[in-house]
Amino acid sequence: MKNLVLTIATTALLLPLQAQKVKPEVIIKTLDQKSEHYGTLAHQIWTYAEVGYQEEKSSTLLQKELQDAGFNVEAGVAGIPTAFVATYGEGKPVIGILAEFDALPGISQQAVPHPQPRTEVNAGHACGHHLFGTASTAAGITVKDWMKKQGKTGTLKVYGTPAEEGGAGKVYMVREGLFDDVDVVLHWHPASINAANAASSLSNKSAKFRFYGQASHAAAAPERGRSALDGVEAMNHMVNLLREHIPMESRIHYVITRGGEAPNVVPAFSEVYYYVRHPDMQMVRDLFERVVLAAEGAAKGTETKMEYEVIHGLYNVLPNETISRVMHKNLQKVGGVRYNMEELKFAKEIITSYQADADTLPSSERIAPFKVTLRGAGGSTDVGDVSWAVPTAGMRAATWVPGTSAHSWQAVAAGGTSIGTKGMMVAAKTLTLTALDIFQNPKLIETAKQELLRRRGKDFKYEALLGDRKPPLDYRK
C-alpha cells in the first residue's frame, strides 16, 4: 500500500513538467551530436587504465573538460589528489552527479572479442568506469548549458570520485562534508542491461591482516622459526569455520597477498586481504569484529604478532524510490542500445566465450521493468555512503554485450568499442533529463528528502565504517 501511495504521489509530481514542455528529443539530439567527442574522451581514459588513487591523467582529462565548459573546478578534495568537485551556478537547488574513472588491476585486454591482453598495461576498465566518468561529465555539461540558456538558478556539481574499486573514495568525500549542501545526487553504472531501479547493495568492510614471525632455515633450524604464514593459514581456517555461524546473506572472501619468499625459509612476514559483506552495515561491523578475533587467536596460537589495517568500509545503498521513478521514466524515453552489423558480429563472438545464447542480444535494446529492492545482494559500492547522506538515484546502461559479467576481459573489450560508447550515451541522456526534471520541480526534492528521512530513521547519525583513517592512497601500489 505504501508503494502504491508513493507511486501515485510521484506521478502527480511529474505532471507540472508536462505543462512546462520539456523536450527530451532536443536533449537527446544535442548529446547525439557530441557522441563522437565523448567517445574519444572515454577511450582515452580506457587507454590510460589507471587504478585507484593513481588516476592522475584520467582525472585531469575530465577536470579540463569541465573547466573548459565553464565549471569552477576544485581539485585534490578530501585529501585525495585525484578527487575533484566541479561547480556551476549558485543557490538552490543543488544537484550532484557522480563520476568515477578508476580501472581494475590484473585485467588487461584489447578491444577485441577474444582474450588478448594489452602488453603495455596490467590493468583494465573491467567495470567500465571510463564510461561512467565521461557520461557523467557529458550530462553535467549539457545540464549546465541548459541552465545558462534558460537563466535557471541553482547549483550543479559534478563529483570526480576516485578509487571506487576497493578504495572507498566517496566515503572520504562524504566524511569531509562535501555532500552536506546537496539536495539530490544522480549516478549510473555500466552493465549488460538497461535499468533504473530503486535497489540496494551489500555493505562491505575490508582490511589487510599482517602477521610477523621469526625467519629461520626451514630444514636446518625449524624450531627457531615462527611462521607468519602459519598465522595467516590459521586465521583463514578459523574464518572458514566461522561461516557456519553467520547469517546466510553474509559474504567473506580473502586473498593471500604475501605468503613468504622461499619454501626453505620460514616466512617472517605474511599478509592476507579480507572483505566482509552483508546487506546491513551494522551486521558488517559485527562480523568484522569476529574476523578480527580469529586473527588475534591465530597470532596467539602460532606465536606470531598481528596487526591489521582497515582499507575501506562502505554502507549499503539506501534506495530512493521518488527519484528512481523519475529516472526510470527518462530511461524509457531515451531507449536502449541497438547494434549495427559490425557491433552485432563482435557481440556474437563475445557471447561464445561464455557460452550464452545469442538470442539474448536484443535485450540491449530493452528497458527492464521498474522494481524496488530494499535488501541488497551481489556487489558493493561507495555510492552507499552518499545515499545515506543525500537522496540518491542511479541507473545501469548496456555498455557490455548482454550476459557479460563485470570484472571480466569481455567487459574491458566491449568498453573499448562503440558498444560501450552507445551505452554511455544512453546514461548521459538519462542523467541529463532527470537533472532537468529535478531543477524544474522542487517538490520532487522535498518528497525525496522525506523518503530518505523515513528510510534511515530519526536517530541516524553517520559514522564511516572505515573510521577516521586517511585515504589509502597507496593501496594499489
TORDO-93206 format. One line per 3 residues: number of its first residue (from 1); their letters; for each residue z, y, x of C-alpha. Coordinates in steps of 0.2 Angstrom, whole numbers. Each point is the difference from the previous one (the first is absolute). Last residue first. Layout:
BEGIN
NUM	A	Z:Y:X; ...
This chain:
BEGIN
477	KRY	-26:0:255; 0:-2:-19; 18:5:-3
474	DLP	-2:15:12; 3:14:-13; 14:-8:-8
471	PKR	5:15:-11; 18:5:3; 14:-11:-7
468	DGL	11:8:-14; 0:-15:-12; -15:-12:-1
465	LAE	3:-3:-18; -1:19:-4; 14:6:-11
462	YKF	-6:9:-16; 14:3:-13; -2:-8:-17
459	DKG	14:3:-13; -11:5:-14; -11:-15:1
456	RRR	-16:-4:9; -11:-4:-15; 7:14:-12
453	LLE	-2:14:13; -17:-6:5; -5:0:-19
450	QKA	6:18:-2; -9:5:15; -17:-7:-7
447	TEI	3:8:-17; 3:17:8; -15:-2:12
444	LKP	-12:-5:-15; 6:15:-9; -7:11:14
441	NQF	-18:-4:-6; -13:8:10; 6:-3:17
438	IDL	4:-18:-5; -18:-3:-7; -7:7:16
435	ATL	10:-11:11; -6:-15:-11; -18:5:2
432	TLT	2:2:19; 9:-17:2; -14:-9:-10
429	KAA	-14:8:10; 7:-4:17; 5:-18:-5
426	VMM	-18:-3:-6; -6:8:16; 10:-12:10
423	GKT	-8:-15:-9; -17:6:4; 5:3:18
420	GIS	7:-17:2; -16:-8:-6; -10:11:11
417	TGG	7:-9:15; 15:1:12; 12:-5:-14
414	AAV	-10:-16:-3; 3:-6:17; 18:5:1
411	AQW	4:-9:-16; -9:-16:5; 10:0:16
408	SHA	15:-1:-10; 16:10:-3; -4:2:-19
405	STG	-8:-15:-8; -18:0:-6; -3:-7:-17
402	PVW	-12:13:-6; -9:8:15; 11:14:7
399	TAA	0:19:-5; 4:-4:-18; 12:14:-4
396	RMG	19:-1:-3; 10:13:-9; 16:10:2
393	ATP	13:10:-10; 16:9:6; 13:10:-9
390	VAW	10:6:15; 16:-6:10; 0:-18:-5
387	SVD	-19:-1:1; 0:7:18; 12:-14:6
384	GVD	-12:-13:-7; -16:8:8; 8:-8:15
381	TSG	-9:-16:-5; 4:-18:-3; -10:-16:-4
378	GAG	-1:-13:-13; 11:2:-15; 9:14:-9
375	RLT	9:1:-16; -5:14:-12; -17:-5:-3
372	VKF	-10:10:-13; -17:-4:-4; -17:9:-2
369	PAI	-16:-11:-1; -9:-3:16; -15:12:2
366	RES	-17:-10:3; -14:3:13; 9:-9:14
363	SPL	2:-14:-12; -19:-4:0; 3:-9:17
360	TDA	11:-14:-8; -15:-11:-4; -2:-3:19
357	DAQ	15:-12:-1; 12:0:14; -1:-11:16
354	YST	9:12:11; -14:3:12; -13:-3:-13
351	IIE	5:16:-9; -4:10:16; -18:-6:-1
348	KAF	-2:4:-19; 7:18:4; -12:3:14
345	KLE	-15:-5:-11; 7:11:-15; 2:15:12
342	EMN	-19:-2:5; -5:-2:-18; 10:15:-6
339	YRV	18:-2:-6; 8:8:-15; 18:6:2
336	GGV	11:5:-14; 1:13:-14; 4:19:1
333	KQL	5:2:-18; 10:-16:0; 9:6:16
330	NKH	4:16:-9; 8:-10:-15; 10:-10:13
327	MVR	6:16:9; 7:7:-16; 8:-16:-4
324	SIT	8:-1:17; 7:18:-2; 11:-5:-15
321	ENP	3:-18:5; 9:5:16; 4:-15:10
318	LVN	15:0:12; -7:-8:16; 13:-11:9
315	YLG	9:9:14; -5:-2:18; 10:-3:16
312	HIV	-7:1:18; 3:-5:18; 19:-4:-1
309	EYE	5:-4:18; 10:-15:4; 13:-5:13
306	MKT	5:-17:6; 9:-7:15; -1:-19:5
303	ETG	13:-13:0; -11:-12:-11; 12:-2:-14
300	KAA	6:18:0; -18:7:1; -6:-11:-14
297	GEA	15:5:-11; -4:19:2; -18:-4:-4
294	ALV	5:-9:-16; 11:14:-5; -14:12:2
291	VRE	-10:-10:-11; 14:1:-13; 0:19:2
288	FLD	-19:0:-4; 3:-10:-16; 12:13:-6
285	RVM	-11:15:4; -15:-9:-7; 10:-3:-16
282	QMD	3:18:-2; -18:4:2; -6:-11:-15
279	PHR	-16:-9:0; 5:-10:16; -5:0:18
276	VYY	7:-3:18; -11:2:15; 5:-7:17
273	YVE	-6:3:18; 7:-12:13; 4:4:18
270	SFA	5:-10:16; 8:5:16; 8:-10:14
267	PVV	-12:-15:-3; 5:-15:10; -14:-1:13
264	NPA	-10:-16:2; -9:2:-16; -6:18:5
261	EGG	1:17:-6; 11:0:-15; -2:0:-19
258	RTI	-4:18:-4; -8:5:-17; 6:-15:-10
255	VYH	-6:4:-17; 10:1:-16; -1:-2:-19
252	IRS	12:2:-14; -5:1:-19; 11:1:-15
249	EMP	-6:-3:-17; 9:-16:-1; 17:8:3
246	IHE	9:-6:16; 9:-16:3; -13:-13:5
243	RLL	-8:13:12; 16:1:10; -4:-16:9
240	NVM	-16:8:7; 11:15:5; 11:-12:9
237	HNM	-14:-8:10; -8:17:4; 17:6:7
234	AEV	2:-16:11; -18:2:6; 3:18:5
231	GDL	16:-4:9; -7:-15:8; -14:12:6
228	ASR	14:10:9; 4:-15:10; 17:0:9
225	GRE	-3:-7:17; 12:-6:13; 0:-18:-7
222	PAA	-19:-1:2; 2:1:19; -15:-10:8
219	AAH	-10:-3:-15; 0:16:-10; 3:11:15
216	SAQ	11:14:-7; -1:15:-11; 15:6:-9
213	GYF	-1:5:-19; -5:16:-10; -6:-2:-18
210	RFK	-10:14:-9; -2:0:-19; -14:12:-5
207	ASK	2:6:-18; -8:1:-17; 5:6:-17
204	NSL	-11:-2:-15; -1:4:-19; -13:-9:-9
201	SSA	-13:9:-11; -1:8:-17; -14:3:-11
198	ANA	-6:13:-13; -18:-5:1; -16:9:6
195	ANI	-12:-14:4; -17:-3:9; -1:-17:9
192	SAP	-2:-6:18; 13:13:7; 2:16:9
189	HWH	15:10:-5; 3:16:-11; 12:15:0
186	LVV	6:14:-12; 17:9:1; 7:11:-14
183	DVD	12:15:-1; 3:3:19; 14:12:6
180	DFL	10:-14:8; -14:-10:7; 2:6:18
177	GER	19:-3:0; 1:-7:17; 6:-17:-8
174	VMY	-17:0:-10; -10:3:16; 10:-13:10
171	VKG	-3:-12:-14; -19:4:0; -2:-6:18
168	AGG	7:-17:-4; -6:-8:16; -4:-18:-6
165	EEA	-18:4:-5; 2:17:-8; 0:8:18
162	PTG	-6:17:-4; 1:11:-16; -12:15:0
159	YVK	6:9:-16; -12:10:-10; 9:14:-10
156	LTG	-7:10:-14; 10:15:-7; -2:9:-16
153	TKG	-10:14:-7; -18:-2:-6; -13:13:4
150	QKK	-13:-12:-8; -11:0:16; 15:-1:12
147	MWD	9:-14:-10; -17:-9:-1; -3:1:19
144	KVT	18:-6:3; -2:-15:-12; -16:-4:10
141	IGA	9:2:17; 14:-11:-5; -11:-13:-8
138	ATS	-10:-2:17; 16:0:10; 7:-14:-11
135	ATG	-17:-9:1; 1:2:19; 18:-6:3
132	FLH	-2:-16:-11; -17:-4:7; 7:-1:18
129	HGC	15:-9:-8; -11:-15:-4; 13:-13:2
126	AHG	-9:-10:13; -4:16:9; -1:-8:17
123	ANV	9:-3:16; -4:-7:17; -13:12:5
120	ETR	-15:1:12; -6:-18:-3; -3:2:-19
117	PQP	3:-17:-7; -13:-10:-9; 5:-11:-14
114	HPV	-15:0:-13; -6:12:-13; -2:15:13
111	AQQ	9:16:2; 8:-5:16; 17:-7:1
108	SIG	17:2:9; 15:-6:-9; 14:-1:14
105	PLA	9:17:-5; -2:8:-17; -8:17:-3
102	DFE	9:16:-5; -9:14:-11; 11:4:-15
99	ALI	-3:14:-12; 12:5:-14; -4:13:-13
96	GIV	13:12:-6; 0:12:-15; 11:15:-2
93	PKG	0:9:-16; 5:13:3; -1:13:13
90	EGY	-12:2:15; -17:-5:5; -6:-13:13
87	TAV	11:-10:11; -4:-14:13; 15:-9:6
84	FAT	-1:-10:16; 6:-16:9; -8:-5:16
81	PIG	14:7:11; 14:-7:-10; 17:9:0
78	AVG	0:3:-18; -16:11:1; -12:0:16
75	AEV	-13:11:-9; 1:14:-12; -18:3:-7
72	NFG	-4:15:-11; -15:-5:-10; -16:9:-1
69	ADQ	-14:-13:1; 0:1:19; 18:-4:0
66	LEK	-2:-15:-10; -14:-7:10; 9:4:16
63	QLL	16:-9:-6; -10:-15:-4; -8:-1:17
60	TSS	17:4:9; 8:-14:-9; -13:-13:5
57	KEE	0:6:18; 19:-1:2; 3:-16:-10
54	QYG	13:-7:12; 14:0:-12; -6:-16:-8
51	VEA	-16:-7:7; -17:9:4; -16:-9:-6
48	YTW	-11:14:8; -16:-7:-7; 8:-1:-18
45	IQH	5:18:2; -18:5:4; -6:-11:-14
42	ALT	11:10:-12; -7:17:6; -18:-7:-2
39	GYH	3:-6:-17; 8:17:-5; -17:8:5
36	ESK	-11:-13:-8; 10:2:-16; 0:18:-1
33	QDL	-13:2:-14; 8:-14:-9; 16:10:0
30	TKI	-8:15:-9; -8:-12:-12; 17:-8:-5
27	IVE	8:17:-2; -14:6:-11; 0:-16:-10
24	PKV	19:1:-3; -3:16:-10; 16:8:-6
21	KQA	-3:7:-17; 16:9:-3; 1:-8:-17
18	QLP	-1:-17:7; 15:4:12; 11:5:-15
15	LLL	-1:-18:-6; 7:-8:15; 18:3:-4
12	ATT	-3:-9:-17; -6:-15:9; 16:0:11
9	AIT	11:1:-15; -9:-14:-9; 1:-11:16
6	LVL	18:5:3; 5:-5:-18; -9:-17:2
3	NKM	8:-3:16; 17:3:-7; -4:-12:-15
